Amino acid sequence: MTQEEVFKKIVAHCKEYGFVFPSSEIYDGLGAVYDYGQLGVELKNNIKTYWWQSMVLLHDNIVGLDSAIFMHPTIWKASGHVDAFNDPLIDNRDSKRRYRADVLIEEQMAKYDEKIEKEVVKARKRFGDSFDEAKYRATSANVLDYAARRNALHDRYKRAINENNLDELKQIIVDEEIVCPVSGTRNWTDVRQFNLMFSTDMGSTADSSMKIYLRPETAQGIFVNYLNVQKTGRMKIPFGIAQIGKAFRNEIVARQFIFRMREFEQMEMQFFIKPGTELDWFSKWKESRMKWHQALGFGAERYRFHDHDKLAHYANAATDIEFLMPFGFKEVEGIHSRTDFDLSQHEKFSGKSIKYFDPETNESYTPYVVETSIGLDRMFLSIMSASYDEEVLENGETRTVLHLPAQLAPVKLAILPLVRKDGLPELARSILDDLKFHFNCQYDEKDSIGKRYRRQDAIGTPFCVTVDHQSLEDKTVTLRDRDSMEQQRIKIGDLCNVLSDKVSITSLLKTL
């Protein structure tokens, strides 16, 4: 099964089991907008909790904020979004499809990387235990050729993107013979810039209305409140402000399911620091954020850092944490050293001082900022992608299972009476009534016990409890593990203690 086929199955699985639905589906949908279903919203909330507690609970110098979606329009002028929040886009005349020019080129570089890895895999099979990978990468003619072509493309792209040379971006696409994935042709238009902000009017009358924007990022709400938080919370540098909230971008090229949408959610923290310390803090937060991701247990090989070829106008250091999706390594989190750009701009445009007075040095200065920002929807997709599996069992049957981290799973425990009689449903309900105060449980009595196990496997429930006739006699139940499918008898009174640590987000936080 190809990775594209796997991805299609994940998308279908999300809808079939109540994780994600196309928005406004009964009206034929709305492009690049999705609704989270009954299980999706639980998984999403658990991701939020894991992130929020890792920031606010584990750090006594990080606090939370919830800023408004609507903000004064001058904020977006000060931040540079009105004039410079653009993507370089190119159209294919035959398919009538539009693409980001920078993404097309980055995908071409990724193809060279894939060719190198294929050469290494073939050589490993050919030479077996005697294979010296480092020597092969340094001497293989094919590997060296692909690496040289990739590096030449990278250097050329880096120059073009940093100089905002749209003509050169198109020429790179032409020279590399990049084709439209839909039409298969190279009939490209020129590269053009498109602003991504949504705007609307606010006011009681048409004459007095004011043009405002749906926020394209949540960070500015933190910056304009930084001094409010610092003073009311008596915060001392260094300190951080965390926020989870919706953002909106008129993505012209919105695709790959929930990876790129027009309405999405961000989890981000702005960390305010003394000028001159920003690169040290940048390195610390890089390490900290990678540890947070890897604590989920999907394997370190699925993650990598990708330093930016083009730094944003406000940054002096930037990197992405990329995750191996079914369609390649893609960004899930960005870490940026934003310098003092944002606060300085807001001070300039508002005409009000927002400097920080440092009581230790007896000086006032504009703090520098290190930012960590996760696309929550992308995080959701990365977890679903890494968890989805189709296992062939010993009896030849296949089961579809989501190996979700137990701490994030929407349902922690399914309680299943073996039959719908003899007092078993009543006992199962009493167990549910006791445990539902501790974690999310689900009761299911329909179909055979095997079919019920499969349903729970498909939604990622880590544990199932089967209540049988023996349960009436000795107050024990069968506890089944999702991943190993092993079963053990356990006392009903011990269930909460046994499961709590396994499914609690606290257990994840303790590893950080």
C-alpha positions as CSV (number, residue, x, y, z in Angstrom):
1,M,0.0,0.0,0.0
2,T,1.4,3.4,-1.0
3,Q,1.7,6.3,1.4
4,E,-1.0,8.1,-0.6
5,E,-3.4,5.2,-0.1
6,V,-2.6,5.1,3.6
7,F,-3.4,8.8,3.8
8,K,-6.7,8.3,2.0
9,K,-7.6,5.6,4.5
10,I,-6.7,7.9,7.4
11,V,-9.0,10.6,6.1
12,A,-11.8,8.1,5.5
13,H,-11.3,6.6,9.0
14,C,-11.5,10.1,10.6
15,K,-15.0,10.6,9.1
16,E,-16.3,7.0,9.6
17,Y,-15.5,7.0,13.3
18,G,-16.5,10.5,14.3
19,F,-13.1,12.3,14.4
20,V,-13.4,14.9,11.6
21,F,-16.3,15.8,9.3
22,P,-16.3,18.1,6.2
23,S,-17.9,21.4,7.3
24,S,-21.4,22.1,5.9
25,E,-21.4,18.7,4.3
26,I,-25.2,18.6,3.7
27,Y,-24.6,21.7,1.5
28,D,-21.8,20.1,-0.4
29,G,-19.2,21.4,2.0
30,L,-17.0,24.4,2.3
31,G,-13.4,24.2,0.9
32,A,-10.6,23.7,3.4
33,V,-12.9,24.0,6.5
34,Y,-13.6,21.0,8.8
35,D,-15.6,20.2,11.9
36,Y,-14.3,18.0,14.7
37,G,-16.7,15.2,15.7
38,Q,-17.5,13.6,19.0
39,L,-14.2,11.7,19.2
40,G,-12.1,14.3,17.4
41,V,-13.0,17.0,19.9
42,E,-12.0,14.8,22.8
43,L,-8.6,14.0,21.2
44,K,-8.1,17.7,20.4
45,N,-8.9,18.7,23.9
46,N,-6.5,16.2,25.3
47,I,-3.7,17.5,23.0
48,K,-4.5,21.0,24.3
49,T,-4.4,19.9,27.9
50,Y,-1.0,18.2,27.4
51,W,0.4,21.3,25.8
52,W,-1.2,23.8,28.3
53,Q,-0.1,21.9,31.4
54,S,3.4,21.4,30.0
55,M,3.6,25.2,29.7
56,V,1.6,26.7,32.5
57,L,1.6,23.9,35.1
58,L,5.3,23.0,34.8
59,H,6.7,26.6,34.6
60,D,6.1,29.1,37.4
61,N,7.1,31.9,35.0
62,I,4.6,31.1,32.2
63,V,0.9,32.2,32.5
64,G,-2.1,32.0,30.2
65,L,-4.1,34.4,28.1
66,D,-7.2,34.3,25.9
67,S,-7.2,37.4,23.5
68,A,-10.0,38.4,21.2
69,I,-10.2,37.4,17.6
70,F,-11.1,40.9,16.5
71,M,-8.4,43.5,17.2
72,H,-7.8,47.1,16.2
73,P,-6.7,47.2,12.5
74,T,-3.6,49.2,13.3
75,I,-2.2,46.2,15.1
76,W,-1.9,44.4,11.8
77,K,-0.3,47.4,10.2
78,A,2.3,47.5,12.9
79,S,3.0,43.8,12.7
80,G,3.6,44.0,9.0
81,H,0.7,41.7,8.0
82,V,-1.2,44.3,6.0
83,D,1.8,45.0,3.7
84,A,3.8,41.8,3.8
85,F,1.6,38.8,4.7
86,N,1.9,37.1,1.3
87,D,2.5,33.7,-0.3
88,P,4.3,33.3,-3.7
89,L,1.7,31.4,-5.8
90,I,1.9,30.0,-9.3
91,D,-0.9,28.6,-11.5
92,N,-0.9,25.7,-13.9
93,R,-2.8,26.7,-17.0
94,D,-4.0,23.2,-17.9
95,S,-5.3,22.0,-14.6
96,K,-6.3,25.4,-13.4
97,R,-4.8,24.5,-10.0
98,R,-2.8,27.0,-7.9
99,Y,0.3,26.1,-5.9
100,R,2.8,27.8,-3.6
101,A,5.9,28.2,-5.6
102,D,8.2,27.8,-2.5
103,V,6.4,24.5,-1.6
104,L,6.9,23.1,-5.1
105,I,10.6,23.8,-4.9
106,E,10.9,22.4,-1.4
107,E,9.2,19.2,-2.5
108,Q,11.6,18.9,-5.4
109,M,14.5,19.1,-2.9
110,A,12.8,16.4,-0.8
111,K,12.7,14.2,-4.0
112,Y,16.4,14.4,-4.2
113,D,16.7,13.4,-0.5
114,E,14.3,10.4,-1.2
115,K,16.5,9.3,-4.1
116,I,19.6,9.3,-1.9
117,E,17.8,7.2,0.7
118,K,16.6,4.7,-1.9
119,E,20.2,4.3,-3.1
120,V,21.3,3.7,0.5
121,V,18.5,1.2,1.1
122,K,19.5,-0.8,-2.1
123,A,23.2,-0.8,-1.1
124,R,22.3,-2.0,2.5
125,K,20.4,-5.0,1.0
126,R,23.3,-5.7,-1.4
127,F,26.1,-5.6,1.1
128,G,24.4,-6.9,4.2
129,D,26.2,-6.8,7.5
130,S,29.4,-5.5,5.9
131,F,27.7,-2.3,4.7
132,D,29.4,0.9,5.8
133,E,26.7,3.6,5.3
134,A,29.0,6.6,6.0
135,K,31.6,5.4,3.5
136,Y,28.9,4.7,0.9
137,R,27.4,8.1,1.2
138,A,30.8,9.7,0.8
139,T,31.8,7.6,-2.3
140,S,28.8,6.5,-4.2
141,A,28.6,8.3,-7.6
142,N,24.8,8.3,-7.6
143,V,24.5,9.6,-4.0
144,L,27.1,12.3,-4.7
145,D,25.3,13.4,-7.9
146,Y,21.9,13.6,-6.2
147,A,23.4,15.5,-3.2
148,A,25.2,18.0,-5.5
149,R,22.0,18.7,-7.5
150,R,20.0,19.0,-4.3
151,N,22.6,21.4,-2.7
152,A,22.7,23.5,-5.9
153,L,18.9,23.8,-6.0
154,H,18.9,24.7,-2.3
155,D,21.5,27.5,-2.7
156,R,19.6,28.9,-5.7
157,Y,16.2,28.7,-3.9
158,K,17.6,30.3,-0.8
159,R,18.9,33.3,-2.7
160,A,15.6,33.7,-4.6
161,I,13.4,33.5,-1.6
162,N,15.5,35.9,0.5
163,E,15.6,38.4,-2.3
164,N,11.9,37.9,-3.0
165,N,12.8,37.3,-6.6
166,L,9.6,35.9,-8.1
167,D,11.0,35.6,-11.6
168,E,13.8,33.5,-10.3
169,L,11.4,31.2,-8.4
170,K,9.5,30.6,-11.6
171,Q,12.8,29.9,-13.5
172,I,13.8,27.4,-10.9
173,I,10.5,25.6,-11.4
174,V,11.0,25.6,-15.2
175,D,14.7,24.5,-15.0
176,E,13.9,21.7,-12.6
177,E,11.1,20.5,-14.9
178,I,8.6,20.5,-12.1
179,V,5.2,19.3,-13.3
180,C,1.7,19.9,-12.0
181,P,0.6,16.9,-10.0
182,V,-2.8,17.0,-11.6
183,S,-2.2,17.7,-15.3
184,G,1.4,16.5,-15.5
185,T,2.3,19.5,-17.6
186,R,4.8,22.4,-17.1
187,N,2.5,25.1,-18.5
188,W,3.0,27.6,-15.6
189,T,2.0,31.2,-15.1
190,D,4.3,33.8,-13.5
191,V,4.7,33.7,-9.8
192,R,2.5,36.3,-7.9
193,Q,2.1,37.4,-4.3
194,F,-1.3,37.0,-2.6
195,N,-2.3,38.5,0.8
196,L,-3.8,35.9,3.1
197,M,-5.9,38.0,5.5
198,F,-9.6,37.9,5.8
199,S,-11.2,41.3,6.3
200,T,-14.7,42.5,7.3
201,D,-16.4,45.7,8.3
202,M,-17.3,46.7,11.9
203,G,-19.6,49.6,12.7
204,S,-23.3,50.6,13.2
205,T,-23.6,52.3,9.8
206,A,-22.0,51.9,6.4
207,D,-20.5,55.5,6.7
208,S,-18.9,54.9,10.1
209,S,-17.7,51.3,9.5
210,M,-14.1,50.4,10.0
211,K,-12.2,47.7,8.1
212,I,-11.0,45.0,10.5
213,Y,-9.3,41.6,10.1
214,L,-9.8,38.1,11.3
215,R,-6.5,37.5,13.1
216,P,-4.1,35.5,10.9
217,E,-2.0,34.6,14.0
218,T,-2.6,34.6,17.7
219,A,0.7,36.1,18.7
220,Q,-0.2,39.8,18.3
221,G,-2.9,39.4,21.0
222,I,-0.1,38.4,23.4
223,F,2.1,41.3,22.4
224,V,-0.5,44.0,22.9
225,N,-1.3,42.5,26.3
226,Y,2.3,41.8,27.4
227,L,2.5,44.8,29.7
228,N,-0.9,44.2,31.2
229,V,0.1,40.7,32.1
230,Q,3.5,41.7,33.4
231,K,2.2,44.4,35.7
232,T,-0.9,42.6,37.0
233,G,1.0,39.3,37.5
234,R,4.1,41.1,38.8
235,M,6.1,39.0,36.3
236,K,9.9,39.3,36.1
237,I,12.0,38.8,33.0
238,P,12.2,36.0,31.8
239,F,8.6,35.1,31.6
240,G,6.1,33.6,29.1
241,I,2.5,34.0,28.0
242,A,0.7,31.0,26.6
243,Q,-2.4,31.0,24.4
244,I,-4.6,28.6,22.5
245,G,-6.9,30.1,19.9
246,K,-8.3,30.3,16.4
247,A,-6.6,32.0,13.5
248,F,-7.8,32.6,10.0
249,R,-5.9,32.7,6.7
250,N,-7.3,32.9,3.1
251,E,-5.1,29.9,2.0
252,I,-5.3,29.9,-1.7
253,V,-3.7,26.5,-1.7
254,A,-5.5,24.7,1.0
255,R,-5.2,20.9,0.8
256,Q,-4.0,17.7,2.4
257,F,-7.1,17.4,4.6
258,I,-6.7,19.3,7.9
259,F,-3.0,20.0,7.3
260,R,-3.7,23.4,5.7
261,M,-7.0,25.0,6.4
262,R,-8.6,28.5,6.3
263,E,-9.7,28.3,9.9
264,F,-7.3,26.6,12.3
265,E,-6.1,26.6,15.9
266,Q,-2.7,27.5,17.3
267,M,-1.0,26.7,20.6
268,E,1.7,29.2,21.1
269,M,3.9,30.7,23.8
270,Q,5.8,34.0,23.6
271,F,8.8,34.1,26.0
272,F,10.0,37.5,27.0
273,I,13.7,37.8,27.7
274,K,16.6,40.2,28.2
275,P,18.2,41.4,24.9
276,G,21.4,39.4,24.2
277,T,20.1,36.2,25.7
278,E,17.7,35.3,22.9
279,L,19.9,32.7,21.1
280,D,20.5,30.8,24.4
281,W,16.8,30.7,25.1
282,F,16.2,29.8,21.4
283,S,18.4,26.7,21.9
284,K,16.7,25.8,25.2
285,W,13.2,25.9,23.8
286,K,14.3,23.9,20.7
287,E,15.4,21.1,22.9
288,S,12.4,21.4,25.2
289,R,9.9,21.3,22.5
290,M,11.4,18.4,20.7
291,K,11.4,16.5,24.0
292,W,7.7,17.3,24.4
293,H,6.9,15.8,21.0
294,Q,9.1,12.7,21.4
295,A,7.5,11.9,24.8
296,L,4.4,10.7,22.8
297,G,6.4,7.6,21.9
298,F,6.2,7.6,18.1
299,G,9.9,7.3,17.7
300,A,12.7,9.9,17.3
301,E,13.2,9.0,13.7
302,R,9.8,10.6,12.8
303,Y,11.0,14.1,13.9
304,R,13.6,16.5,12.6
305,F,14.6,20.1,12.8
306,H,14.4,22.2,9.6
307,D,16.2,25.5,9.8
308,H,14.6,28.3,7.7
309,D,16.2,29.3,4.5
310,K,14.4,32.6,4.6
311,L,14.0,34.3,8.0
312,A,11.0,36.4,8.6
313,H,11.7,40.1,8.7
314,Y,11.3,40.1,12.5
315,A,13.5,37.0,13.3
316,N,17.2,36.4,13.9
317,A,16.8,32.6,14.2
318,A,14.1,30.2,13.2
319,T,13.6,26.5,12.9
320,D,10.7,24.1,12.4
321,I,10.0,20.8,14.1
322,E,8.9,18.5,11.2
323,F,7.0,15.3,11.5
324,L,7.0,12.4,9.0
325,M,3.4,12.5,7.6
326,P,2.2,10.1,4.9
327,F,3.1,12.8,2.4
328,G,6.6,13.5,3.8
329,F,8.2,15.5,6.5
330,K,6.0,18.5,7.3
331,E,6.1,21.3,9.8
332,V,4.0,20.9,13.0
333,E,5.8,23.5,15.2
334,G,7.9,26.6,14.7
335,I,10.4,28.1,17.1
336,H,11.4,31.7,16.3
337,S,13.6,34.3,17.9
338,R,11.5,37.3,17.1
339,T,13.9,39.9,18.6
340,D,12.1,43.1,19.8
341,F,10.4,43.7,16.5
342,D,6.8,43.2,17.6
343,L,6.9,45.2,20.8
344,S,8.9,48.0,19.2
345,Q,6.4,48.3,16.4
346,H,3.5,48.4,18.7
347,E,5.2,51.0,20.8
348,K,5.8,53.1,17.6
349,F,2.3,52.8,16.2
350,S,0.4,53.3,19.5
351,G,2.7,56.1,20.7
352,K,2.7,54.4,24.2
353,S,5.7,53.1,26.1
354,I,5.6,49.4,26.7
355,K,9.2,49.0,27.9
356,Y,10.0,46.7,30.8
357,F,11.7,48.2,33.9
358,D,14.2,45.7,35.3
359,P,14.6,46.2,39.0
360,E,17.8,44.2,39.2
361,T,19.7,46.4,36.7
362,N,17.6,49.6,37.2
363,E,17.1,50.1,33.5
364,S,14.2,50.1,31.1
365,Y,14.3,48.1,27.8
366,T,12.2,46.5,25.2
367,P,12.3,42.7,25.8
368,Y,13.3,40.2,23.1
369,V,10.9,37.3,22.4
370,V,11.4,33.6,21.7
371,E,8.2,32.0,20.2
372,T,7.0,28.4,20.1
373,S,3.9,27.9,18.0
374,I,2.1,24.6,17.1
375,G,-0.6,24.2,14.6
376,L,-3.1,22.2,16.7
377,D,-4.8,20.7,13.7
378,R,-1.5,19.6,12.2
379,M,-0.6,18.1,15.6
380,F,-3.9,16.2,15.5
381,L,-3.1,14.9,12.0
382,S,0.4,13.8,12.9
383,I,-0.9,11.8,15.9
384,M,-3.6,10.2,13.7
385,S,-1.1,9.4,11.0
386,A,1.4,7.8,13.4
387,S,-1.3,5.8,15.2
388,Y,-3.2,4.4,12.3
389,D,-2.3,0.7,11.6
390,E,-3.8,-2.3,9.9
391,E,-2.5,-5.4,11.6
392,V,-2.6,-9.0,10.3
393,L,-3.4,-11.3,13.2
394,E,-2.3,-14.8,13.8
395,N,-5.6,-16.2,12.5
396,G,-5.2,-14.3,9.3
397,E,-7.7,-11.7,10.1
398,T,-7.0,-7.9,9.8
399,R,-7.8,-5.4,12.5
400,T,-7.7,-1.6,12.1
401,V,-6.3,0.0,15.2
402,L,-5.3,3.4,16.4
403,H,-2.2,3.1,18.6
404,L,-3.0,6.5,20.2
405,P,-1.0,7.4,23.3
406,A,-3.2,6.3,26.1
407,Q,-3.0,9.7,27.7
408,L,-4.5,11.4,24.6
409,A,-7.0,8.8,23.6
410,P,-10.6,10.2,23.4
411,V,-12.0,7.1,25.3
412,K,-9.7,5.7,28.0
413,L,-11.8,2.6,28.9
414,A,-14.6,0.7,27.3
415,I,-16.9,-1.3,29.6
416,L,-18.4,-4.3,27.9
417,P,-20.9,-6.8,29.5
418,L,-20.4,-10.2,27.9
419,V,-24.2,-10.7,27.4
420,R,-27.2,-8.5,27.9
421,K,-28.8,-10.5,30.7
422,D,-28.1,-12.2,34.0
423,G,-27.3,-9.0,35.8
424,L,-24.1,-8.3,33.7
425,P,-25.3,-5.0,32.2
426,E,-26.2,-3.7,35.7
427,L,-22.8,-4.6,37.1
428,A,-21.1,-3.0,34.0
429,R,-23.2,0.2,34.5
430,S,-22.2,0.4,38.1
431,I,-18.5,0.2,37.1
432,L,-19.1,2.9,34.6
433,D,-20.8,5.1,37.2
434,D,-17.8,4.8,39.4
435,L,-15.0,5.3,36.9
436,K,-16.6,8.1,34.8
437,F,-15.5,10.6,37.4
438,H,-11.9,9.7,36.8
439,F,-11.6,9.4,33.0
440,N,-13.7,9.2,29.9
441,C,-15.4,5.8,29.6
442,Q,-17.7,4.2,27.1
443,Y,-20.4,1.5,27.6
444,D,-21.1,-0.9,24.7
445,E,-23.3,-4.0,24.8
446,K,-24.2,-4.4,21.1
447,D,-22.8,-7.3,19.0
448,S,-20.3,-10.0,19.9
449,I,-17.5,-9.3,22.2
450,G,-15.0,-9.7,19.3
451,K,-16.8,-7.0,17.2
452,R,-16.9,-4.7,20.2
453,Y,-13.1,-5.1,20.7
454,R,-12.6,-4.2,17.0
455,R,-14.7,-1.1,17.3
456,Q,-12.7,0.1,20.3
457,D,-9.4,-0.7,18.6
458,A,-10.5,1.4,15.6
459,I,-11.1,4.5,17.8
460,G,-8.0,4.0,19.8
461,T,-9.4,3.0,23.2
462,P,-6.4,1.7,25.2
463,F,-8.3,-0.6,27.6
464,C,-11.4,-2.7,27.6
465,V,-13.1,-4.3,30.6
466,T,-15.3,-7.3,30.0
467,V,-17.9,-8.1,32.7
468,D,-18.8,-11.8,32.7
469,H,-20.5,-14.3,34.9
470,Q,-17.4,-14.8,37.0
471,S,-17.5,-11.1,37.8
472,L,-20.7,-11.7,39.7
473,E,-19.0,-14.3,41.8
474,D,-15.6,-12.8,42.7
475,K,-15.9,-9.1,41.7
476,T,-13.2,-9.4,39.0
477,V,-13.2,-8.5,35.4
478,T,-11.1,-9.1,32.3
479,L,-8.9,-6.2,31.4
480,R,-7.7,-6.2,27.8
481,D,-4.8,-4.1,26.5
482,R,-5.4,-2.6,23.0
483,D,-1.8,-2.9,21.7
484,S,-0.8,-6.3,22.9
485,M,-4.4,-7.7,23.1
486,E,-3.3,-9.5,26.3
487,Q,-5.9,-10.1,28.9
488,Q,-5.8,-10.3,32.7
489,R,-8.2,-10.7,35.6
490,I,-8.3,-7.8,37.9
491,K,-10.5,-6.8,40.9
492,I,-13.1,-4.2,40.1
493,G,-12.0,-2.2,43.1
494,D,-8.5,-2.0,41.7
495,L,-9.4,-0.7,38.2
496,C,-9.1,3.0,39.0
497,N,-5.7,2.7,40.6
498,V,-4.3,0.4,37.9
499,L,-5.5,2.6,35.0
500,S,-5.2,6.1,36.4
501,D,-1.4,6.3,35.9
502,K,-1.5,4.7,32.5
503,V,-4.1,7.1,31.0
504,S,-3.3,10.3,32.9
505,I,-1.6,13.2,31.2
506,T,0.3,13.6,34.4
507,S,2.3,10.5,33.5
508,L,3.4,12.2,30.2
509,L,4.3,15.4,32.0
510,K,6.5,13.6,34.4
511,T,8.8,12.5,31.5
512,L,9.5,16.1,30.4
